[in-house]
């Protein structure tokens, strides 16, 4: 059964009915089926079989689980003469599964285009999530013309399960021309003030919020710059105050009048005559904010660049943070020193207002690293003291600003949640730290520490509407806004096109009568055209099969969690989808979530998050999925859903028949007039009559006497790149990946491929050339053997400071096998049968960019990343001119 589907795109999806069937030219109509009932295995499989029988198209689907109660929607494209029979059969199927369904028939005009402006809003709190919080959030957003379309509330993002924070992840559709600064700071008013902001509302409810433009990825990529403050951010203190106390001065004696900069200047003046050596001893007792090491370690592991930008510290303190936390840059306003003694002035007297220059400094750092300003993340209070207009400009110029002050927030690890990491990610990151830094965990299976089950009575509701409009959440929760003694234990929402919305809430009531609350909600919903259903009984039935205790939730959703990526060009057939669902149902595999990876009219890439029963071996399911893919002509990849998937940083490619469609030795032979002889040697090698060295030596010898430059120039001019190679490499580069080509071919061609695709490294065989520029028929230097490919992969990883499990290798031949099986993710691309048999991941679609799907990058995300990279490149070119 599918538990939750998060819409990736508002564009319509089309799934072909079977392999080989084409679109019928007759006019089709839309049918939306909505269903609900207790969750059980095989629901998606049963309905998909009915859909296949009627040869209709699945345009969209969404399924939603609330504590064991399932609600789902199918949007179908059908011929008018078959719609009645289809609905009858779907209804019969629902009855057999003890589910309820209904249908409606939207007009095609109701289908909206893909939204262009979507913001990602993350709300994190150590307190309860209350109806009042979500009501007020939606009230602010709807007033600004924004509309919430999706809310994710994962089990590992609940305090009762993860013991740290409650977290909600929202997608918000914004009107054209909308600025994120408006969401953060409110709408400017004529009185030079502003309306209520999302930041203010969250603070009223003791919650923190991060807002950014959503690029179909929920966390920063490796091509990001994270800039920290120093005082009350990386350190728990005010650094300048600590320096004063170190030399026996009282910071509170400084007058608190004037601006912050003026107050700091007075403190600096107190240090006049104090020795640098005396002040430097303060470093020994500085305390890093709890979680600072964990946060910096995680960001560094992702490949992010990190910096400190401060005007409230001393250079010696900033240098200490850089050494201890592994930071890359320090920009600190230091103090003037003469003969080892502080003068009481700042160094460089012309820098009188560093805060005014912060925007310039951030842009300079971003430009230096080739990073888009939208990928510059600021941590601390960079807006403090700025005029309203300057603060808005700052927010609109850069990526998310995560507010942090250690006086209010005691642990910097909240930053990871606000930047898109989930509870299970944070626990996994903690386990990579030294034992003394590990967060609280129980002894068994790496699960979280046991917590007490929450008290109170639960009211479980499904809310639905045929259209999605601004302010719907506010309308649902209006009767509960003023009530105390209740919390939203679970709150989820997904949007369908054109099937409206699904919304599920588990309201935990501690004081009022649940019956009266239900009546109030029913009355409010009916007034606003919303349908609401009490699903408590269904959830109770489901809990008999799967208890909803905190430890059980964690174990069920996160300890045996895997990813299935499905790709089929030009579109996924209903037969392929049905075969997949059938395989999962037969093996008792639960589908927790579906993400659409492709964009456009047809669905060619999907990702399923699944949970395996404890009795099922992953290798057994992997083999069955491979057989299903082969049967339907699709590609299915199966891998564990773990943190390392997001931490990969290096990709190594084979060249011949991988990045390019030719075999270089064959192309050289063709231009040298020895094609038939080389072909005969190649066939002998494939029969096992010659080993790798013998075949290479024999083929190279046939090139003797030819002009090297002329021969390679002809080959390079006729290179045919594999479809999707340029898109893949551009996207990976924009994400901060390092890339290499390691080929058993020849270096001049490898370097041309390196240049064209923007790779960082190129390794290949070198042909010996005599003084006249003619090939001698021999190689020079070490030959790129299968084992050397493997060794080079490890060497490059070591140079780039990443572990082998953070690497990806892509190749097609037998000489790639050691490299593929050594990398963290080894992908056989349109490979020979022998290679496919011994590798775990296979792609047989003739598009190299589908590799992105295997690392969790959707087509929409790739599009956004490449557009940003082009904008950064154009800016750099303009600056150069």
ZAGUFI-181463 format. One line per field, with one value per residue (C-alpha): z, y, x. Coordinates in steps of 0.1 Angstrom, whole numbers, always signed. Last residue first. Example, Ala and Ser with C-alpha at 12.3 -4.5 7.8 and 13.67 -1.06 7.14 Angstrom:
zz <- (+71 / +78)
yy <- (-11 / -45)
xx <- (+137 / +123)
END
This chain:
zz <- (-197 / -167 / -147 / -176 / -179 / -141 / -142 / -172 / -154 / -123 / -144 / -163 / -130 / -118 / -149 / -145 / -110 / -118 / -146 / -125 / -97 / -122 / -136 / -101 / -83 / -59 / -67 / -89 / -107 / -117 / -134 / -158 / -174 / -193 / -217 / -237 / -211 / -200 / -165 / -140 / -103 / -83 / -105 / -112 / -138 / -155 / -162 / -178 / -199 / -214 / -202 / -212 / -181 / -152 / -122 / -91 / -61 / -31 / -55 / -52 / -73 / -102 / -102 / -101 / -129 / -153 / -173 / -180 / -199 / -194 / -169 / -142 / -108 / -78 / -47 / -11 / -1 / -11 / +15 / +6 / +9 / -28 / -30 / -12 / -35 / -65 / -53 / -46 / -81 / -95 / -77 / -92 / -127 / -121 / -113 / -146 / -165 / -175 / -188 / -170 / -191 / -228 / -253 / -284 / -322 / -327 / -336 / -357 / -346 / -362 / -329 / -321 / -304 / -278 / -272 / -237 / -219 / -201 / -171 / -171 / -141 / -133 / -159 / -178 / -204 / -235 / -218 / -202 / -234 / -253 / -225 / -229 / -267 / -263 / -234 / -252 / -244 / -212 / -197 / -164 / -168 / -137 / -119 / -87 / -75 / -64 / -72 / -103 / -115 / -111 / -131 / -159 / -160 / -163 / -189 / -210 / -209 / -215 / -250 / -253 / -270 / -306 / -314 / -350 / -346 / -318 / -342 / -370 / -346 / -331 / -364 / -375 / -342 / -341 / -377 / -386 / -386 / -362 / -357 / -361 / -330 / -309 / -317 / -308 / -275 / -264 / -272 / -254 / -223 / -219 / -224 / -258 / -268 / -244 / -271 / -265 / -270 / -304 / -314 / -305 / -325 / -356 / -353 / -352 / -384 / -401 / -391 / -403 / -426 / -401 / -400 / -392 / -368 / -348 / -346 / -335 / -308 / -296 / -291 / -299 / -281 / -258 / -221 / -217 / -249 / -245 / -216 / -182 / -157 / -121 / -99 / -66 / -39 / -24 / +9 / +0 / -5 / +26 / +48 / +41 / +20 / +11 / -26 / -54 / -90 / -116 / -153 / -177 / -206 / -190 / -184 / -177 / -150 / -133 / -133 / -117 / -91 / -82 / -78 / -56 / -35 / -27 / -20 / +5 / +25 / +35 / +70 / +86 / +63 / +39 / +40 / +8 / -6 / -42 / -69 / -103 / -137 / -172 / -166 / -197 / -202 / -188 / -157 / -144 / -108 / -94 / -57 / -41 / -4 / +22 / -1 / +21 / +9 / +17 / -10 / -33 / -29 / -39 / -70 / -80 / -76 / -99 / -125 / -124 / -130 / -159 / -174 / -169 / -191 / -178 / -205 / -232 / -218 / -187 / -152 / -118 / -86 / -56 / -23 / +10 / +46 / +71 / +102 / +93 / +90 / +109 / +135 / +143 / +144 / +167 / +191 / +193 / +197 / +169 / +171 / +136 / +130 / +159 / +150 / +116 / +133 / +155 / +125 / +107 / +138 / +141 / +105 / +111 / +77 / +65 / +32 / +26 / +10 / +34 / +55 / +56 / +71 / +99 / +109 / +108 / +128 / +155 / +157 / +160 / +188 / +206 / +204 / +215 / +247 / +259 / +280 / +266 / +229 / +204 / +169 / +143 / +110 / +74 / +43 / +8 / -19 / -52 / -79 / -108 / -102 / -68 / -36 / -5 / +32 / +65 / +101 / +129 / +167 / +163 / +198 / +223 / +258 / +247 / +224 / +207 / +173 / +174 / +156 / +129 / +121 / +89 / +76 / +83 / +65 / +35 / +34 / -3 / -26 / -37 / -55 / -51 / -13 / +12 / +50 / +67 / +105 / +135 / +169 / +196 / +233 / +257 / +268 / +247 / +250 / +272 / +253 / +246 / +232 / +194 / +174 / +166 / +165 / +202 / +227 / +229 / +216 / +232 / +209 / +201 / +209 / +234 / +210 / +184 / +155 / +127 / +150 / +153 / +115 / +116 / +144 / +124 / +93 / +112 / +125 / +91 / +73 / +54 / +64 / +94 / +108 / +104 / +121 / +151 / +157 / +170 / +205 / +232 / +213 / +232 / +245 / +217 / +191 / +157 / +128 / +97 / +66 / +35 / +2 / -8 / -26 / -16 / +21 / +19 / +0 / +26 / +54 / +35 / +31 / +68 / +80 / +93 / +130 / +132 / +98 / +100 / +132 / +131 / +102 / +66 / +37 / +3 / -23 / -38 / -43 / -68 / -61 / -83 / -52 / -57 / -68 / -35 / -14 / -32 / -29 / +8 / +13 / -7 / +13 / +46 / +37 / +57 / +87 / +83 / +91 / +99 / +77 / +70 / +104 / +92 / +125 / +150 / +178 / +215 / +207 / +216 / +226 / +209 / +197 / +180 / +175 / +159 / +165 / +140 / +121 / +110 / +77 / +81 / +54 / +50 / +83 / +98 / +131 / +154 / +132 / +119 / +154 / +168 / +139 / +147 / +183 / +174 / +149 / +176 / +177 / +172 / +136 / +121 / +90 / +96 / +66 / +54 / +19 / +15 / +4 / +20 / +46 / +54 / +61 / +84 / +103 / +107 / +122 / +145 / +157 / +164 / +182 / +216 / +211 / +214 / +247 / +250 / +279 / +262 / +237 / +265 / +268 / +238 / +258 / +279 / +249 / +229 / +257 / +271 / +266 / +250 / +257 / +270 / +235 / +221 / +244 / +233 / +197 / +205 / +219 / +188 / +165 / +184 / +180 / +207 / +245 / +264 / +283 / +289 / +326 / +317 / +298 / +332 / +327 / +344 / +314 / +306 / +313 / +284 / +260 / +270 / +263 / +228 / +221 / +232 / +245 / +234 / +205 / +170 / +172 / +203 / +190 / +158 / +130 / +104 / +66 / +47 / +10 / -12 / -41 / -21 / -22 / +4 / +16 / +5 / -33 / -58 / -62 / -35 / -30 / +6 / +40 / +74 / +105 / +142 / +167 / +201 / +190 / +190 / +172 / +145 / +139 / +139 / +112 / +91 / +91 / +103 / +81 / +77 / +88 / +68 / +75 / +39 / +47 / +37 / +35 / +61 / +71 / +62 / +36 / +21 / +20 / -1 / -29 / -51 / -88 / -98 / -68 / -45 / -41 / -7 / -1 / +36 / +58 / +95 / +123 / +160 / +177 / +198 / +213 / +178 / +184 / +208 / +195 / +160 / +129 / +127 / +121 / +91 / +89 / +52 / +42 / +6 / -13 / +10 / -9 / -11 / -17 / +11 / +33 / +25 / +39 / +71 / +78 / +69 / +96 / +121 / +117 / +117 / +151 / +166 / +158 / +180 / +172 / +207 / +218 / +207 / +174 / +137 / +108 / +73 / +44 / +8 / -17 / -51 / -79 / -113 / -107 / -133 / -154 / -138 / -148 / -143 / -181 / -185 / -169 / -136 / -134 / -99 / -84 / -50 / -32 / +0 / +9 / +21 / -3 / -22 / -21 / -36 / -65 / -72 / -73 / -96 / -119 / -120 / -125 / -155 / -170 / -169 / -182 / -213 / -238 / -226 / -233 / -202 / -186 / -149 / -118 / -89 / -53 / -20 / +17 / +41 / +78 / +96 / +116 / +88 / +54 / +22 / -14 / -45 / -81 / -113 / -150 / -151 / -187 / -197 / -212 / -195 / -182 / -172 / -148 / -132 / -126 / -112 / -86 / -72 / -72 / -54 / -26 / -23 / +14 / +39 / +51 / +65 / +44 / +19 / -18 / -44 / -80 / -104 / -140 / -169 / -204 / -236 / -272 / -297 / -311 / -290 / -276 / -286 / -272 / -276 / -239 / -220 / -208 / -211 / -180 / -184 / -158 / -156 / -145 / -109 / -100 / -72 / -55 / -22 / -22 / +11 / +24 / -8 / +0)
yy <- (+416 / +393 / +406 / +397 / +362 / +356 / +367 / +345 / +315 / +322 / +324 / +292 / +274 / +285 / +272 / +239 / +235 / +244 / +219 / +192 / +198 / +195 / +163 / +149 / +143 / +113 / +97 / +71 / +97 / +115 / +84 / +90 / +117 / +89 / +84 / +52 / +34 / +2 / +14 / -12 / -11 / -41 / -53 / -88 / -99 / -65 / -67 / -102 / -91 / -62 / -28 / -2 / +17 / -6 / +17 / +14 / +33 / +34 / +26 / -7 / -29 / -5 / -1 / -38 / -43 / -16 / -39 / -61 / -32 / -7 / +20 / +44 / +48 / +68 / +78 / +86 / +50 / +54 / +82 / +118 / +142 / +151 / +136 / +104 / +101 / +106 / +78 / +54 / +58 / +56 / +22 / +8 / +19 / +5 / -29 / -29 / -19 / +16 / +10 / +27 / +48 / +46 / +26 / +11 / +12 / +39 / +66 / +94 / +129 / +130 / +127 / +95 / +91 / +66 / +61 / +71 / +52 / +70 / +92 / +125 / +146 / +176 / +171 / +200 / +179 / +192 / +196 / +162 / +146 / +163 / +151 / +115 / +118 / +128 / +102 / +70 / +42 / +21 / +50 / +68 / +99 / +121 / +142 / +162 / +169 / +204 / +203 / +226 / +201 / +172 / +191 / +200 / +164 / +148 / +173 / +168 / +130 / +130 / +113 / +97 / +119 / +113 / +121 / +130 / +159 / +140 / +111 / +133 / +152 / +120 / +108 / +141 / +146 / +110 / +108 / +71 / +49 / +23 / +21 / -17 / -21 / -5 / -34 / -61 / -44 / -39 / -74 / -89 / -67 / -75 / -113 / -130 / -162 / -154 / -153 / -115 / -111 / -130 / -107 / -76 / -90 / -95 / -60 / -45 / -63 / -52 / -15 / -12 / +19 / +44 / +64 / +32 / +19 / +52 / +49 / +13 / +21 / +49 / +27 / +50 / +62 / +86 / +91 / +54 / +34 / +44 / +67 / +50 / +75 / +84 / +105 / +121 / +138 / +114 / +126 / +124 / +87 / +84 / +93 / +61 / +48 / +14 / +7 / -9 / +3 / -6 / -1 / -8 / -32 / -50 / -84 / -71 / -48 / -76 / -98 / -71 / -65 / -102 / -102 / -71 / -87 / -117 / -95 / -74 / -106 / -106 / -118 / -84 / -70 / -44 / -7 / +12 / +47 / +47 / +69 / +75 / +84 / +84 / +100 / +118 / +153 / +171 / +164 / +134 / +124 / +118 / +109 / +80 / +73 / +46 / +16 / -15 / -48 / -80 / -100 / -106 / -69 / -57 / -79 / -69 / -32 / -36 / -56 / -30 / -2 / -20 / -28 / +7 / +18 / +42 / +68 / +76 / +59 / +38 / +45 / +31 / +40 / +18 / +31 / +12 / +15 / -13 / +8 / +39 / +35 / +4 / +7 / +44 / +38 / +8 / +28 / +56 / +32 / +29 / -9 / -26 / -52 / -41 / -5 / -9 / -16 / +15 / +36 / +25 / +34 / +68 / +77 / +106 / +121 / +157 / +172 / +208 / +232 / +261 / +259 / +221 / +224 / +246 / +224 / +192 / +208 / +220 / +185 / +168 / +192 / +183 / +146 / +150 / +166 / +192 / +187 / +167 / +163 / +149 / +158 / +134 / +153 / +143 / +166 / +155 / +182 / +189 / +162 / +183 / +180 / +166 / +183 / +167 / +174 / +159 / +168 / +144 / +149 / +182 / +193 / +201 / +216 / +251 / +263 / +296 / +283 / +252 / +264 / +280 / +249 / +239 / +274 / +282 / +251 / +261 / +296 / +297 / +273 / +237 / +223 / +191 / +193 / +167 / +163 / +131 / +131 / +113 / +125 / +112 / +112 / +123 / +110 / +106 / +74 / +77 / +77 / +49 / +61 / +61 / +31 / +19 / -17 / -21 / -1 / +31 / +64 / +98 / +118 / +108 / +133 / +112 / +82 / +103 / +114 / +91 / +80 / +116 / +119 / +88 / +104 / +136 / +118 / +98 / +131 / +147 / +171 / +200 / +231 / +238 / +202 / +206 / +241 / +226 / +210 / +244 / +235 / +260 / +282 / +314 / +326 / +306 / +329 / +315 / +327 / +306 / +329 / +310 / +318 / +352 / +384 / +385 / +382 / +408 / +432 / +428 / +436 / +467 / +480 / +474 / +491 / +467 / +465 / +427 / +412 / +391 / +373 / +338 / +314 / +325 / +302 / +311 / +288 / +315 / +336 / +310 / +295 / +299 / +298 / +333 / +345 / +332 / +348 / +381 / +380 / +374 / +402 / +427 / +419 / +422 / +457 / +477 / +455 / +463 / +500 / +520 / +500 / +531 / +526 / +495 / +476 / +486 / +509 / +505 / +504 / +468 / +459 / +436 / +465 / +481 / +461 / +472 / +450 / +425 / +426 / +390 / +373 / +337 / +312 / +274 / +261 / +228 / +231 / +232 / +251 / +276 / +282 / +289 / +313 / +332 / +335 / +348 / +372 / +388 / +388 / +409 / +420 / +386 / +365 / +329 / +306 / +271 / +255 / +226 / +192 / +171 / +158 / +194 / +202 / +172 / +179 / +216 / +207 / +180 / +202 / +230 / +208 / +223 / +259 / +259 / +270 / +294 / +286 / +282 / +310 / +336 / +332 / +355 / +386 / +384 / +376 / +405 / +429 / +454 / +491 / +499 / +471 / +495 / +512 / +479 / +481 / +516 / +506 / +477 / +501 / +523 / +493 / +483 / +518 / +544 / +539 / +508 / +525 / +501 / +491 / +459 / +446 / +445 / +444 / +419 / +410 / +378 / +397 / +420 / +392 / +374 / +405 / +407 / +371 / +374 / +339 / +304 / +302 / +290 / +312 / +334 / +353 / +338 / +343 / +315 / +315 / +283 / +283 / +258 / +236 / +205 / +206 / +222 / +203 / +195 / +193 / +201 / +236 / +253 / +290 / +294 / +300 / +288 / +289 / +286 / +279 / +293 / +300 / +338 / +331 / +313 / +342 / +368 / +348 / +344 / +381 / +404 / +434 / +459 / +493 / +524 / +538 / +530 / +493 / +468 / +432 / +409 / +402 / +366 / +361 / +395 / +388 / +358 / +381 / +374 / +384 / +359 / +346 / +320 / +283 / +271 / +237 / +228 / +208 / +204 / +196 / +186 / +185 / +163 / +130 / +114 / +96 / +117 / +147 / +141 / +145 / +108 / +101 / +124 / +155 / +166 / +194 / +201 / +228 / +258 / +289 / +324 / +356 / +374 / +372 / +334 / +331 / +350 / +331 / +298 / +304 / +316 / +284 / +262 / +276 / +278 / +241 / +233 / +217 / +210 / +225 / +218 / +236 / +234 / +250 / +245 / +265 / +257 / +283 / +276 / +301 / +285 / +264 / +237 / +245 / +240 / +214 / +229 / +235 / +198 / +197 / +178 / +146 / +132 / +98 / +80 / +52 / +33 / +4 / -31 / -46 / -65 / -34 / -13 / -38 / -37 / +1 / +1 / -23 / -2 / +30 / +14 / +1 / +36 / +53 / +30 / +50 / +83 / +72 / +76 / +98 / +89 / +109 / +84 / +96 / +79 / +80 / +53 / +49 / +33 / +64 / +87 / +74 / +93 / +83 / +104 / +96 / +115 / +112 / +74 / +66 / +42 / +8 / -6 / -38 / -18 / +4 / -27 / -41 / -8 / -9 / -43 / -34 / -1 / -19 / -48 / -46 / -31 / +4 / +8 / +29 / +57 / +63 / +91 / +85 / +114 / +108 / +130 / +126 / +114 / +127 / +100 / +100 / +70 / +73 / +44 / +9 / -8 / -14 / -11 / +16 / +45 / +66 / +103 / +129 / +164 / +192 / +204 / +189 / +170 / +160 / +142 / +108 / +91 / +56 / +35 / +0)
xx <- (+348 / +357 / +327 / +304 / +319 / +315 / +279 / +273 / +288 / +267 / +235 / +245 / +250 / +216 / +199 / +218 / +206 / +170 / +168 / +184 / +159 / +130 / +144 / +146 / +179 / +177 / +211 / +196 / +175 / +206 / +219 / +190 / +212 / +230 / +201 / +199 / +178 / +196 / +206 / +218 / +227 / +238 / +267 / +278 / +252 / +251 / +288 / +286 / +256 / +275 / +265 / +239 / +253 / +264 / +262 / +284 / +273 / +297 / +325 / +344 / +321 / +320 / +358 / +365 / +338 / +351 / +374 / +343 / +327 / +299 / +308 / +297 / +313 / +299 / +319 / +309 / +314 / +351 / +355 / +360 / +390 / +394 / +429 / +417 / +388 / +411 / +434 / +406 / +391 / +427 / +432 / +400 / +409 / +444 / +428 / +409 / +441 / +450 / +485 / +514 / +537 / +542 / +523 / +538 / +531 / +557 / +531 / +546 / +553 / +587 / +605 / +587 / +552 / +543 / +506 / +493 / +466 / +439 / +433 / +413 / +404 / +381 / +354 / +338 / +320 / +338 / +372 / +372 / +360 / +389 / +413 / +400 / +405 / +442 / +446 / +437 / +413 / +413 / +395 / +392 / +371 / +368 / +342 / +342 / +306 / +297 / +260 / +265 / +291 / +267 / +241 / +265 / +279 / +244 / +232 / +263 / +260 / +223 / +226 / +260 / +285 / +294 / +331 / +338 / +362 / +381 / +387 / +401 / +423 / +436 / +448 / +463 / +482 / +495 / +508 / +506 / +538 / +525 / +488 / +487 / +510 / +482 / +459 / +483 / +495 / +459 / +449 / +479 / +475 / +438 / +441 / +439 / +420 / +391 / +365 / +361 / +399 / +396 / +368 / +389 / +418 / +396 / +381 / +416 / +425 / +393 / +397 / +433 / +429 / +443 / +411 / +391 / +417 / +415 / +377 / +379 / +405 / +382 / +351 / +322 / +291 / +308 / +304 / +297 / +304 / +341 / +347 / +344 / +332 / +341 / +318 / +329 / +308 / +282 / +268 / +231 / +231 / +253 / +223 / +204 / +176 / +190 / +192 / +171 / +173 / +146 / +151 / +122 / +118 / +88 / +103 / +138 / +125 / +105 / +135 / +156 / +129 / +129 / +167 / +166 / +138 / +159 / +190 / +170 / +161 / +125 / +116 / +120 / +93 / +108 / +97 / +96 / +104 / +94 / +110 / +96 / +110 / +95 / +61 / +48 / +35 / +66 / +87 / +105 / +113 / +79 / +82 / +63 / +61 / +59 / +54 / +50 / +66 / +47 / +65 / +36 / +25 / +60 / +61 / +25 / +33 / +63 / +44 / +16 / +40 / +56 / +22 / +11 / +40 / +66 / +73 / +98 / +118 / +114 / +129 / +120 / +139 / +132 / +145 / +148 / +139 / +145 / +153 / +134 / +97 / +88 / +116 / +109 / +71 / +75 / +97 / +71 / +42 / +17 / +11 / +9 / -17 / -41 / -31 / -49 / -82 / -78 / -69 / -101 / -121 / -105 / -112 / -137 / -143 / -143 / -154 / -146 / -171 / -163 / -194 / -191 / -156 / -167 / -196 / -176 / -148 / -172 / -188 / -154 / -145 / -177 / -170 / -134 / -145 / -120 / -90 / -60 / -70 / -46 / -56 / -43 / -47 / -50 / -53 / -59 / -63 / -79 / -80 / -69 / -40 / -34 / -22 / -8 / -13 / +0 / -5 / +3 / +3 / -15 / -18 / -46 / -50 / -58 / -86 / -85 / -75 / -96 / -127 / -106 / -86 / -103 / -106 / -69 / -60 / -80 / -65 / -54 / -73 / -69 / -99 / -119 / -116 / -106 / -102 / -93 / -97 / -82 / -92 / -69 / -75 / -47 / -13 / +18 / +38 / +69 / +102 / +127 / +160 / +162 / +169 / +205 / +194 / +191 / +212 / +190 / +203 / +211 / +233 / +268 / +296 / +315 / +314 / +333 / +311 / +297 / +268 / +258 / +254 / +231 / +210 / +207 / +197 / +170 / +156 / +154 / +178 / +162 / +182 / +160 / +166 / +203 / +202 / +185 / +219 / +231 / +219 / +209 / +185 / +177 / +210 / +227 / +213 / +203 / +183 / +187 / +189 / +180 / +197 / +210 / +198 / +162 / +170 / +197 / +175 / +148 / +172 / +185 / +150 / +142 / +174 / +200 / +208 / +204 / +199 / +230 / +217 / +231 / +236 / +237 / +232 / +247 / +232 / +209 / +241 / +252 / +286 / +316 / +339 / +353 / +319 / +303 / +331 / +328 / +290 / +292 / +317 / +296 / +264 / +284 / +297 / +271 / +279 / +316 / +310 / +342 / +365 / +387 / +405 / +422 / +427 / +400 / +411 / +420 / +457 / +462 / +498 / +523 / +544 / +514 / +482 / +449 / +419 / +404 / +371 / +368 / +364 / +375 / +373 / +374 / +361 / +374 / +357 / +387 / +411 / +385 / +371 / +406 / +412 / +380 / +391 / +426 / +410 / +389 / +351 / +320 / +325 / +319 / +319 / +328 / +330 / +321 / +323 / +299 / +313 / +285 / +310 / +319 / +283 / +279 / +311 / +302 / +268 / +281 / +310 / +286 / +260 / +265 / +279 / +317 / +331 / +360 / +383 / +416 / +409 / +409 / +447 / +450 / +441 / +473 / +495 / +480 / +489 / +465 / +473 / +439 / +415 / +389 / +387 / +374 / +345 / +337 / +338 / +314 / +289 / +292 / +286 / +255 / +241 / +239 / +235 / +245 / +273 / +302 / +305 / +287 / +318 / +337 / +375 / +398 / +420 / +400 / +368 / +375 / +382 / +350 / +330 / +345 / +336 / +300 / +294 / +281 / +306 / +296 / +265 / +264 / +294 / +309 / +284 / +283 / +284 / +274 / +285 / +268 / +279 / +276 / +238 / +216 / +185 / +150 / +156 / +128 / +143 / +122 / +129 / +138 / +123 / +135 / +114 / +119 / +91 / +82 / +45 / +50 / +83 / +65 / +41 / +70 / +89 / +58 / +53 / +25 / +21 / +49 / +60 / +68 / +33 / +24 / +28 / +55 / +42 / +57 / +93 / +99 / +71 / +78 / +115 / +106 / +96 / +66 / +68 / +41 / +20 / +35 / +28 / +39 / +56 / +58 / +81 / +70 / +93 / +90 / +123 / +147 / +134 / +130 / +97 / +77 / +96 / +83 / +105 / +113 / +76 / +75 / +53 / +52 / +29 / +20 / +1 / +1 / -12 / +3 / -16 / +1 / -30 / -31 / +5 / -2 / -34 / -18 / +9 / -17 / -38 / -8 / +4 / -31 / -37 / -7 / +27 / +41 / +74 / +109 / +101 / +110 / +91 / +105 / +90 / +100 / +88 / +73 / +72 / +68 / +37 / +33 / +2 / -32 / -58 / -92 / -95 / -96 / -130 / -133 / -153 / -160 / -158 / -164 / -147 / -151 / -128 / -135 / -109 / -135 / -158 / -130 / -125 / -162 / -161 / -131 / -150 / -181 / -160 / -142 / -175 / -190 / -158 / -154 / -176 / -161 / -125 / -104 / -77 / -75 / -67 / -63 / -68 / -60 / -69 / -56 / -61 / -31 / -21 / -29 / -18 / -21 / -21 / -17 / -21 / -17 / -24 / -29 / -39 / -66 / -63 / -95 / -78 / -47 / -68 / -83 / -48 / -37 / -65 / -54 / -17 / -23 / -42 / -19 / -10 / -35 / -45 / -79 / -104 / -105 / -110 / -111 / -114 / -110 / -122 / -109 / -122 / -105 / -111 / -102 / -66 / -57 / -22 / +0 / +3 / +37 / +44 / +11 / -13 / +12 / +15 / +8 / +16 / +1 / +23 / +19 / +53 / +69 / +37 / +45 / +28 / +21 / +13 / +12 / +0)
END
